[in-house]
Amino acid sequence: MLSRVASHIYWLGRYLERAENYARFIDVNFNLMQDLPMDLKEQWQPLVAATGDLDLYKTKHETFDRHEVMEFLAFDRDNPNSMISAVTKARENARIIRENLSKETWEKINELYYMLQDGCDKKVWKKEDPRKFFEMVKNQILLIYGLADATVARTEGWLFRQLGQMLERADKTSRILDVKYHILLPSPLEVGTPLDFLHWTALLKSVTGFNTYRRLYGTIDPSGVVEFLVLNKYFPRSIYYCLKESERYLHLISENNSEGFKNSAEKAMGELKSRLEFSEVDDIISTGLHEYLDTLQIKINHISDLIDSNFFQLKENVIVKS
């Protein structure tokens, strides 16, 4: 496969996953705010902090008003990671390699783009209850995933899209978990209170893992939630699971049938996956959850750079990416 085509497919997977996760961020945080006691102020600043775009937000806004945060995360074109920016880039990448997609997949990506445009025109973020819109965005992206899985041959193109999707998901799960750190930062006295329980529950719901967690772990417990979202070997949104699948896709792309590695991307991926595989939740918490997740995000970004240099920089190309 041409490196140019592979790159567009890889970034298509990443941008769709990014948009879906942002829809989750906003939807679940909105639900959480509805459940908070009346005397507590809404907390939207942690959401911006966890996305890594806090500095950009502060250049545009002075407060963390609900409407301003939702607009910034979902519809602000100046924010390169907003939902509308991610979907616009996903559509452009899809357009460039349209012959590699099924007709149905392209049509649904196009529908998603116009759905975001319509939401922007109607200023959805100003509505009293915008949850239906974000639910529609999530469902549309899941529909695209389903169509792509059901209509595309498991060749290199499919592998690169899956690779991009899994890496992005690992990064975003770490950021969703990091929201809890930013919420606790100003209020450590809330640890162990009913409000703390409410936050952990919202966190699990943001990855659609609440029911699965309760079946596997029972009681909502901070160390249990951390283990579930970081180290669980079977939950498809845990960081370990995403990295394990990413490594598998890399080996298939490289036609590597051995236990070792053929390139620097595989080596870095294997090292990070092994580190998680032999980690224990007590070690993570004693290290400091925020610090641990911060290191993970840096390593995931480094792996993405290595994938770019190993597979996409074979020729001079113009790539639509952040």
N, C-alpha and C positions, 0 to 999 in steps of 0.2 A: 504494500500500500504506500502511496505517495506520502511523504512526511507532512505535506501541506494538508491533505485530506485528513490524516490521522489527528493532526492538531485541532482542526475544526470540530471533529467528532468528540475528542476528549473535552474540549472547552464547552461544547454543547451539553455534555453530561454534567459538568461542574456548574454551569450557570443555571440549569433547570433545578438542580438539587439546592443551590443557593436560594433561589426564589421560593422554593417550597418550604425550606427551613425558616426563612424570614416570615412567611405567612404563618408558620407554627408559632414563632416567637411572639408575634403580635396578638394572634388569636388567644393563645393560652394566657398571656399576661393580662389581656383584657378580661378574660374570665376570672383570673385571680383578683383583679381589682374589684370585681363585682362582689366577691366573697369576703373582702376585708371588712373589719369592723368600721362603723361609720366615723369613728374618731381618728382613724388612721389616714394619713395622706397617701395618695396613689404614688407608686414607685415606678417611674418610667426611665429614670437615669440609668439603672443597672442594665437595662436592655441595650441601650446605646453603648455603654462601657464594654459589654461583652462582645459586641460586634467588632470592636477595634476601631470604630470611627468617631470616638468621643471628641477628639481634637477638631475634626471637621465640623461636627455638630455645633461645637462652641463658637466657631467662627460665624455661624449663621443664626444661632438662637441664644438667648440669654437665660431662658428657663427650660425646664423639662416638662412642659405642658403635654398632656396626653395627645392632643391633636397635632402638635408640632412634631412630637416624636414619631407618631404614626405616619405623618406625611414624609418625614425624613427617611424612615426605613422602607417605606413602600413606594412613594411616588416622586421623590426628589431626584431629578436627573443629574444634579451636580454631585450626588452621592454615587460613586461608581459601584457600590455594593447593594444599592436599593433594589427592591423587587422589580421595578420597571426598568432599571438599568440592566439587571441580570437577564430579564426576559428579552429585552431589545437585543442584547449581545447574543443570546441563545438563538433567537430568530435569524440574526444575520449570519451566524455560523451555519445554521441549518440551511439557509438560502444558498450559501456558497457550495455546500456539498449535497444539494437537494437530490441529485441522482443516486446518492447512497442511502436515502431514506425512502420508506414506503410512502405512498400518496397520503394515506390516512394519518401517518405521523406528522407529515408536513402541515396538513390541514389543521390538526389539533394544536400544533405550535403556533400557527397563525391565529387561531381563535384565542389562544392564551394571550398573545400580544395585544389583540384588540380588546380583550377583556380588561387588561391593565389600562389601556388607553381610555376606555369608557369609564373605569373607576376613577381615573385622574380627572377627567372632564367633569364628572359628577361630584368631585371632592368627597369621596367616600369617607375619608378620615374625619370629616366634620359631622358625620351622622351619629346619632345617639347610640346606635348599636350596629357597628360595621362587621360583626362576626360572620354574617352570611357571605359577605364578599370574600373574606379570607378563606372561608371553608370552600368556596367555589374554586379559588385559585389552587388550593391544595388538591382538590379532587381532579381538576383539569390536568395537573402535572402527573398525578398518579395514573390517570387515563393514558397520558402520553407514554409513561413507562410501560404500561400494560401492552399498548399497541406495538411499541418498539420491541418488546420481548416476544410478542406473538407473531410478528410479521417480518423480522429481520434475521437473516442467517447468522449463525454463531461464528462469524469470520473475524478478521482483525478489527474491522470497524466497530462491531458490537463490543469487542473486548476493550477497545479504547474508551467507548462511552461508559461502560461499566466501571472501568478504572477511574475515570474522572468523577463519576457519581459517588463511588465508595470513598475516595480521598476527601471529597468535599463533605460528605456525610460525617466522616471521622472528625474533621475540623469543626463542623457545626455542632456535633454532639458535645465536644469539649467546651465550646462556647456557651451552649445551653446550660451545662453544668456549672460553668463559671459565673453565670448570672446569680447563682445562690451566694457565691462569695461576695459579689458586689452589693447584694441586698443586705447581707449580714454585717458588712463593713461598718455602717453607721449605727448598728443596733445589736451588738453581741449579746446583750441581756436577753434577747428573744430566743436564744438557743434552748431547745427542749420544751418550748411553750406550744400551745395549740396553734399559734400563728406560724411557728416554725414547721409544724406538721403540715399546715396548709401550703407553705412554700414548696416543701419536698413533694407533696402530692401534685402540685401544679407542674413541677419539673418533670415528673414521670408522665403526666398527661401530654406535655409538649412533645414527647417523642412517641406518643401512642403506646406507652409501655406500662401504664398503671395496672391493668388487669394481669398482664404477664408477670409483673413484679410481685403482685400479691399472691399469685399462684406459686411462685418459686421461693419467695422470701417471707411471705406473711406480713408481719408488722412493718410499718414504715419506719425505717431506721436510717440515719445519715450514712453510716458505713455500708449498709446494705445497698442503698441507692447508688453510692459511689462505685461499689463493686459491680453492680448491675450495669451501669452505664459505661464503665471503663473496661472491665475485665471479663465480663460474661462471654462465654464462647459460643452461645447459641442465639442471643438476641441480635437481630439484624441491624440494629442501630447502635450497638455498643462499639466503642472505639476499637477494641481488640478484634471484634468480628469484621469490621470494615477494613482494618489493615491486613487481616488474614486473607480476605477476599481480594484485596488490592494486590497482594503478593502473588496470589494464584493467577490473576489476570496478567501480571507482568511476566510470569514464567511462561504462560501460554503465548504471549506476544513474542517473547524472545526464543520460543521453542526450547526452553530449558527444562529438561526432564530430570535433572540432577537435584541434589539437595543444596548445592552451592549457588553461586551467582555468576551471571555473564556480563553484568555491567554495573556501574556505580549506583544506579537507581535501585536495582535489585538488592545490592549490598546494604544500602541505607534502609530500605524497606524491611529487609530481614532482621537487621539489628534492632530496629524499633519494635517490630512485632515480637521478637524474642524477649526484649526487655519487658514488654507488657505481659507476655505469656508466663514469665517467672516472677511477676510482681505480686505482692499481697496488699490488700486494701489498707492494712495497718501501716505499711511502709509509705503508701501514698499520703495518708492523712498526717503521719508524723513529719513527712517532708514539707507539707503545706499543700493543700489541694490546689490553690491558685497558682503557686509556683510550679507544681507538677504539670498542670494543664498548660501553663504558659510555655514550658519547655516542649511539651508535646506539639503545640501549634507551630512552634519554630521548626521542629523537626519535620512536620508534615509539609510545611512550606518549602523546606530544603529538598525534600523528596520530589515535590512538584517541579522544582527548578531542574533537578537531575533528570526527570522524565523528559522535560523540554529539551535539554542539551543532548540526551541520548537518542531521542526519537524524532524530534521536530526541527532541529537546527542543521539538518543535513544539506539544506539548500536555503537560499535567501527567500523568505516568504513574508507576506504581510498577514499577520495573525490578529484576529479580533479577540483580544483578551485584556485583562486588567493588568 
